[in-house]
Amino acid sequence: MSGIVGIYYLDGRPVEGENLGRMVDILAHRGPDGVDIWYCESVGLGHRMLWTTPESLLEKMPLVSQTGDLVITADARIDNREELIPELGLNDRPAEKITDSELILSAYQKWGEDCPQHLLGDFAFAIWDEGNQKLFCARDHMGVKPFYYYHQPGRFFAFASEIKALLCLPQVPQQLNEIRIGDYLTLMMEDKTITTYQNILRLSPAHSMTITPSQIRSQSYWLLDPHREILLNSDQEYAEEFRDIFTEAVRCRLRSAFPLGSQLSGGLDSSSVTCVARNLLAEAGKTPLKTISTIFDKITECDERPFINAVLEQGGLNPHYIHGDKSSPLSDIDSIFQYEDEAFIGPNHFYPWIANRAAKELGLRIVLDGFDGDTTVSHGVARLTELGRQGKWETLIQESKAIGEIRQIRPYGIIRRHGLPYLQNLLKQWRWIDFAQTVQLIYQNFSVSRKQLIIDYGIKPIWKSLEKAFIKSTNNNPSLPQIPLVNYNFAKNISLNERIQKLDIPKEPPLTLRQEHWHDLTQGILPYTLEEVDQYAAIFSLETRHPFLDKRLIEFCLALPAEQKLSQGFGRMVMRRALAGILPETVQWRSGKANLSANFDYGFLNSDRQILDEVMSEKIKYLEKYINLDFLEAAYQRIISVPNQVSNEDFITVWRVVILTLWLEFKGLTP
């Protein structure tokens, strides 16, 4: 975790040191261990230093190359150092004397703009190339490190780790981007480039960018392959390969000059990271890992202590606890808004706030977490749909029964959702015998009416398809659906419905599990969430490290056969097998996780009630242009009148409007 900034006057004007100074000053929280700027003529770079790795203690940025024609500023941790050092000819001195910024600069000298293809790790950097009069920038594969920029063609380009550093420049207007407001209100964060501010953009993950006086060019340097498949000989081989890759993903994130911490929730992901890290540190004779766990004494249905304790009982950990039910969603909102540059969606945002505050109090600089292991390894639910589409009904029935037994739900409900929609495909293909045999198989296993199955999945779909075709032929201009929360005129003015049709999640189910898995790994909400996670860590001068976002692990998991993701009723089966003997069995084979909504609901309606009512009675007028007040008021009345009987959707609707209202007011951006 560090902070980077830069200015490039494309019209040749000289950079003012005062502007660079303001940018690095406003990012002081990102790097308390050092600050420096470099500028020459029309280009200037700045850096805030947070010491984390042993090599960073020797690092000084912006770094000028020995030839004097290249300058780099970087927020980076490079994980394939052992491979890069000899390849770049840097093995003439001890590896611990070579900084990550030197590696990146040497990689650029060797491979030019192709250098990001050779880097593993989390990084955002910019290199000024004096000889070619260009600024080259890049962001890591998944978007762990943030990179924001502002561009006036032919005149001005600036970048920074946080939006606030750009807004302190006189050339950058603080103008609201209403398209992003529409995205926020519809929970559609698929656009990987825009922000809440007009013309302040994000460099997309796995992209680099080249800036010259005449043009700005962005290009992708890596794409996740949706077609690659790994075929091994046995479940054991898949598990061993996963364990090797995952262990390496954790190991390379343990490189630290300071004691390490880990978030331990008791879930499969955080427990896996914690247990593997604990073993690696013990083998190396390092200081035991400090764990931070959120516990609940009051809202006990959220408490995960049985699973947390199962991990701690294995030993080798230094546990610390925070009380999740002593905080509420809005309890520290003004303090958070001092740092947060955009309104956030997640209702559980206050957990990382209190956890990172605790980490800071413990003297930590680096915290491991299990962020998004769900997505990387995949629960494999779409395998059920894939089995139905492929007509593998016996396997589908077996998996449905296993899931039903593990999760205490009706297996036929699983079949009805994931398999029966494809039963009608047999009739479309004129496979009447197969249709009849499948109906009989379902009847034998679930004792449902064969007649009703024939009517619901044979006769009705045929009539509906004919009716749909007729409607389509008589209506050449069908209207798109209205979004109930969003003001109709506002949605129309920004073409929100068309934007949703273009960017939002496909409405049709994926044809294969791998197709869905690929989509989950490449959706826009992931870098958006990572930017929030980065900001919440930066507030407390911390670096959060995510082993599940290791490029190698992601590529491996995506390429696995479907049965390695869902098998015998368990999702993420390859991971469960791989960590046998490392995880406690109670964690290894747990089927779900605690639902924290009860604590959110209680805090929002009780501890935060005064703020909630004040927003809804007075401040909501700020958003009249953007929202349907009647729809919002109805949801608000439901959650305050019968909170235990309303859907979670009502809570989330009111929540995101309240957050947006308070954020706009705090930033002085109210319409």
N, C-alpha and C positions, 0 to 999 in steps of 0.2 A: 504494500500500500504506500503510494506516494502521490504527489500531485504534479501534473505537468500543464504548462501553458505555452502559448506561442502566438506571435504576430508576424504577418508577412504583408507589407505594403506592395501590392502588385503594380502600383503606378510609380514605384521607385522612391517614394518619400522615406526619409529616415525614421526609424523606430524611436519612440521616446521611452527612455528608461523608466519614467514615472508610471506609464501605463503597465509595463511589465511588473513593476513593483506592486501596483494595486492588485494585479491578478494573483500573484503569489501570496500576498498578504491575506487575501480573503480565503485562501485555501490553507491557512496555517494549521488547521486541525488535521489535515491529511499528512503533514510531515513536520513534527516538532524538532527533528534532529538536525535540520540544516535547510538553508534556503540560498539560492543563487540565481542570477540571471546572466545571460549572455546576449549581446546584440551587436550587430555590425551592419551599418547602412540600413537597408529596408527590411531586415529580418531580425527577430529576437526570440529567444527561448528562455523559459524559466522552469524551476524545479523546486518542489518541497520534498525533503527527505524523511522517510520513516525507516529506521534501521530494523531489519527483520532477519535476513540471512547473514551468515558470517562474512560473506563477500561484500555485503552492503556497507559494513563498517569502514571499508576502504573506498567506497564509491563517492565520487564527486560529479554532480551534474548541474548544468549541461556539460557534457564531455566533448572535448575537441580532439579529433584524431591526430596522430603523430604527424601526418602530412599537412594538417591545418585546414584541409578543404572540406571536412565533414564535421558536423556538430549534432549531437543527439541529446534529447531529453526523453526519459522513459519511466513508466510505471510498470515494472516487469519482474516476473520470476520465470527464468528459463529452466526447464526441467530436463532437457536432453543435453546437459553440459558435458557429460562423459563422452558422448558421441561427437559433439561439436568441437571441443577443444583440439583434438588431434586433426580433425578434418580442416580446421581453419589455421592450422600451423601454429597454435598457441601453446603447445606443450613444452616450450623451452623454459617454463617456470611453473611453480606449484599451482595446482588448480585453484586452491583457496585464495590465491592472489589475483585471480581473474574475475572481474565483476560481470554481472549479467549485461550491463550496458555495453561493455567492451565486446562481449560475444555478439550482440546484435549489430554493433557497428562493423565488426569484422565480417559478419555474415552479409551485410550490405555491400562491403567492399568486394566480396567474392562473387555474390550472386545478384547484386543489384536489386531491382524491384521484385525479384523472385525470392528474396530472402525469407519472407514469412512462411513460405512452404517448408522451410527447413527448421522451423522453430517449434518447440513444444512448450506449453506452459500458458500462463496468463500474462497478457501484455497489451499495452497501448504505448506507442512511441511515435516520435517525429524526428526525422533526420534532415538537416539542411545540407544540401549538396551544392557547394559553391561552384564547382567546376561546371555543373550542368544547370545551374540557376533554377533549382527546383526543390520543393519541400516534399518529402516522402513520408507518409504516415501509414500506420497499420494497427489493427485491433485483433485480438486473439480469436480463436475458432468459434467459441461459444458466446463471447461477449461478456466475460467476467470483468474485465477492466473497461471502464467507460471512456468514451471519446466523443466530445461535443464540438461543433464548429459553427462558425458564421462566415458567410461569403458574400462580398459585394463584387460582382464580376468586373475585372479590370482595375479594381481599386484596393480591395482589402480582404484579407483572410485571417481568421483567428481561431484558435482551438484551446480546449481546456478539459480537465478531468471532471469539472462540474460547471453547470450552466451559470452559476452566480459569478464565476470568474469572467465570463464573457459579458455579462450584464453590467459589470463595473467599467466597461469601456465606453467612451462617449459615442463611438461609431455604431454601437449595437443598441437598437431600440427595444424597450420592454413592452412588446406588443403581443397581445393574446392571440393564439392560433385557435380559432373556433372549430376548425376541423378536428383538432385533437380533443376538444371539449365534447364533440359529438361521439368520437370514438370512446371516450371515457364513460359517458353516460350509457352507452350500449354495451359496455364491457368487451369492446372489440379492440384489442391492442396489437393487431397484426402488423401494422405499419412499423417497420424497423428503422425508419429514418427520421420521422418528424418528432417534434416535442411540443409542449404546451405554449412555446413562444414562436412567434412568426419568424421564419428564416433562421432559427437556430436548429441545427440538425444533428443527427447522430451518425457516426460512421458505423455501418452495419457489421455484425460479427463476421469473421472470416473474410474481411475486405481490407484492401489497402487503397490509398488515395495519393495521387500525384498532383501537385499544384505548381503551375508556372504562371507567369504574368498573363498569358493568353488563354489558359484553360485550366479547368479542374477535372480530373479523370478518376473515377472510382472503378475498381475491378475486384472480382472475387478470386481468392487464391486457393480456396478449398471448398468442395461440395461433399456433403454426406451422401454416399452411394446407396440408393434405395434398392439396388438389385443384387448386391454382393451377398453370398450365402456361404457360411462356414459349415462344412460337413466333416465331423469327426466320427470315431468308431463306437463311442459309448457315452453314456451319461457321465461316467467317471472322468473321461477325457475332457468333456465340456467343463465340468466342475473344476478340474485341475487348471485348465487354461484360464478360466475366470479368476480363480484364486491368485494365480501368478500376476495377471494384469492388474487386478484390483489392489493387490499388495504393493505393486510398483507405483500405482497411482497414489496410494497413501504415503509410501516411503519418500517419494520425491517432494512431497508437501510437508515433510518433517524437517527440511533444511532450515535451521534456525539458529540464531545466536542467543536466543532467550528461551525460557521455559514455555512450553506449549499448553494450550487448552483445547477442549473439545466440548461441543454441545452434545449432551446425552439426554435425549427425551425418553428413551426406553423403546422407541420404534426400531424397526429392522435396520433402517439406513444409518441413523446416528450411532446405534449400537455396533454396527459392523465397522464403521470408521474408527470408533473408539477402541474396540477390541483389537483390531489389526494394528493401530498406532501404538497401543499399549505394549503389545508383544514386540514390535520393532524397536521401540525405545528401550525396553528391558534388555533385548539382545545386544544393543549398543552401549548399555550401561549408562543411559541418560536419565535425567530427572524424570520422575513419574509424571504422567499426564494429569493435568487438573481438569476435572469435569464440571460442567455447569448444567444443572438440571432444574427445570421448572416444576414445582409441585403445587398441589391445591389442597388446602385443609378445609376450605369452606364449600367449594363446588367440587365435591369429591368424585363426580362422574368424569371429570377431566383428569383425574390423578393417575399417573402411570408408575407410581413407586414400586409395585411388584416387579415390573420389568427392569426399571432402573436398578433396583437392589440386586436383581439377578446378575446384572453385569458387574456391579460393584463388589459382589461377594466373590468374584473370581480373583480379586486383589489387584495390586499394581496400579491403583488409581487414587487420586487425591480429590475427593468429592466436595462440591459446593452446591448450595441450593438457593433458588430464588422463589418467592411466593407469587404465583401467577394471579391468584385471586385477591391480591392486595393492590393490584393495578387495574385500570380500566382503559377502554379504547381511547378516551379523550383526556386522560389524566395529565399527560405531559405534552399536549398537542402544540402549545405555543413554543416550547423548547425545541420540539421536532421541526416545526415550520421555520425556525431560524436557519436550519440547514437544508431541509428538503426543498428541492427546486421545482418539484411537480407534485400535484395531488396524487395520492396513492389509493389503490383499490382495496388491497388486502385488509380484511377486518382484524387480522391477528398481528398487525404491524407492531403493537406495543410489546410483544414478547421479545423480538430481537433488540428492541430498545433497552428493556430492563436486563436482558442477558448480556448485551455488550457493555452496559454500564457496570455490571458485576465483573465482567472480564477486565475492564479497566481498573477497577478497585483491587483486583487480584494481581495487578502488575503485568498482565499479559499483553502481548503485542500480536500474537497469531492465534487464531481459533479455527479448529477444524469443524466442519459440520457435514451432515448427510444430505445437503440440499439436493432435491430432485432425483434421488435414487429411484423413486417411483417411475419417473419418465425414462431414465437411462436404462434400467434393467427391464422394465415393463411388466405389469401385472398380467398381460397377455389376454385380457378379456376378449379382444377381437378374434382370438382363435376360435371362440364359440361360433361367431358369425361365419368365419372362414369354413368351419366344419359343416355348417348348415348349407352354405353355398356350394360346397364340394359334394354334398350328399353323403357325408360320412356320419350317418345318423346314429349308428351304434356307439361310436366314439363320443359324439356329442352328448348322448344320453348318459354315458358313463361319467363324463366330466361334470355334467349338470347335477347328477346325483352326489358326486363327491363334493362339489361346491355347496350343495344344499346341506349336506351333513356337517361340513366344517362351519358354515356360516348360519346354520339354523334357519334356512329359508326353503321355500317350496321349489323343488327341482323343475316342476312343470313351468313355473314362472320364467325360469331361465330359458327353457326350450321355446316357450311362446315368444320371448323377446328376440332371441338370437337365431333360432332355427326355423320356426314356422313361416316367417316372411319369405323364406326361400322354397317352401313347399310348393308354392304356386308356380315356381320356375319349371317344375316337372311337367305341368300341364302345358305351359307355353312351348315346351320342347316336344309335346305330344307323347310324353312318356307316361301313359296312363297306368301301365302295370306297376312301374316304380312308384307312382303316386299312391296307388292302392296299398302296396306293400309297406310304404313308409307310414301311412295312416294306421295300418294294422300294428306296426311296431310301436308307435306312440301310444296306441290304445292299450297294448299289452303291458307297457311299462307304467302308464299313468292313469289308466282306466277313464279316459276322457271319451266323450261321445264321438264315435266315428262319423256319424251323420253331421254333427256340428263342424267337425274338422273339414269335411268335404264342402259344406256350405261356406264356411268362413275363409277357407284357403283355396277353394276351387271355383265355386260359382261366383261369389261376391267379387273377387279380384278381377275376373273376366269382365263383369258388368262395369266395374269401376274404371277399368282401362278404356273401355269403349266410351263411357261417359266423359272421361278426361280428354280423350281424343276429340270428341264432339265439341266440348267447351273450348278447347284450344283452337279448333278450326273456325269457330264463330266469334272469337275474341282476339283480334290481332294486337291489342294494346292492353294487356292485363296490368292492373295496378299492383305495385309492390306493397308488401305488408307495412303497416304503420308500426312504429316502435312506441308503445303506450307511454313510456316515461318522458319521451322527448317531445318538445313543442313541435307541432306539425309544420308550422311555417319555417322554423329554424331548420328542421330536418330537410325541408324542401330546398331552402336557400343554399345549404352546403351539399346537396345531393347525397344525403346520408344513406338512404335506402340503396341507391346504386353502389355506393361505397361498400356497404355490407355485402351485397351480392358479389362484389369483386374480391373482397379481401377476407371475409369471415370464413369460419370453419365450414367445410362442405357439408351439406345437409344429408347427402346420401352416405350410407355406411361404406367403409373401405372394403375392397375386394379381398384383401389379405391382412393379416396381423402386421406384417412388415410394413405395409403401406400406411397403416394407422400409426405404427411406432415411428416411422420416418416423419410423418406429419407432426407428431407430438414433439419430436426433437428439433424441429425447424420452425415452429410457430413463433410469432412475434412476442407473445407474452413472456417467453423465457428470457431474452435479453432485457426486457422491461423490468422483470422481477429481479434480475441480477443487478441492474443499476440501482434499484432500491436497496438490495442487500449490501451493496458496496457503500452506499451513502450512510446506511445505519452503522456500518463498521467504522467508516471514516470519521464520523462524529466523535468517536472515542479513540481516534488514532490507532485503530486496529486493522489488521488484514485478515479477512475470512478466506479460508481455502476449502475448495470443493472437490474432493477426490472423485465423486461421481460424474464430474464434468470433464474428466480426463478424455482427451480426444481418442486415445487408444481404446479405452474402455467403452466409449460410446460406439465406435465403429464395430467392436467385437459384439456387443450386445445386440445391435441392430441386425447383424448378419446371422444371428442364431436361428435355428429352426424354431417353429412356433411351439413345439412341445417342450422346449427348454425354458420357455417363458411361462406357460401354463400347463400343469400336469398334475393329475391326481387331486384336482380341486385347489391346488396351491398356485398362486401367481409367483413370479420371480423364482421359479424352481431352481434354476441353475445357481443362483446366488445362495439359496438355502443349502443346497448340497455342498457348494464350495466352502462354506464357512462352518461346516460340521466340525466340532471340536474346538472351534474358536469362539463362537457365540454360545451362550447358554441355550439349552434346548427350548426353554419357555419362550425365548425371544426368537430363536431360529424358526419355530413353527407357529408363531402367532399369526392369526389370519387377518387382523385389522389393526386399527390404532384408535386412540381416544379422540372423540369429537369435542373440540374446544368451543363449539358454538354456545354451549350453556353458560360458560364464563363470560363470553362476549355479550350475550343477551342480557345477563344479569348486570354487568357493568354499564352497558349502554343505557339500560332503562332505569337504573338506580343511581350508581355513582355519578354518571354523566347526565342525569335527567335534566338538571337545570340548563346545561349547555344545549341539550337536544331540544328542549321546549323553546328556548330563546331563538334558536335557529329557525325552527318551524313557525314560530309566531311573528318574528320580526325580520330576520336576516334573509329568509327565503326569497324575499322580493328581488334580491340580487340576481337570482337565477330565473326570473319570470320569462326572460327572453328564450331560455334554453329548455325549460321543462314544462310538462303538463302538470300544473299545480293541483288539479282535481285528482289525477291519478296518484300523485305523491301524497296528498292529504288523506286519501282513502287508505293507503298502505300505513301511514303514520297512525291513524286512528285504530287500525287493527292491531298494531304491535303494542300500543299503550292500553288497549281495552282488553284484549284476550291474547297476551303474548305467548301463552303455552299452546295456542290453537292455530297459530298462523304459520305460514310457510317461511322457510329461511329466506326465500326470495324477497319477501316484504322487508325483512331486516336489512338485507344487502342493498335494496333499493333506497331505503331511507339513509342508510349509512353512507353510501357514496355521494349522495346529494349533500348531506351534512358536511362531509370532508371537503368537497369541492367548494361549498359556500364559505367555510372557514378559511380555506387556503386562499381563495380569491381575495377575501377581506384582508387577510394577513399580508399578502403581497401587494395590496393596493391595486388590484386588477378587476374590481367589481365593475360591471357594465354601468 
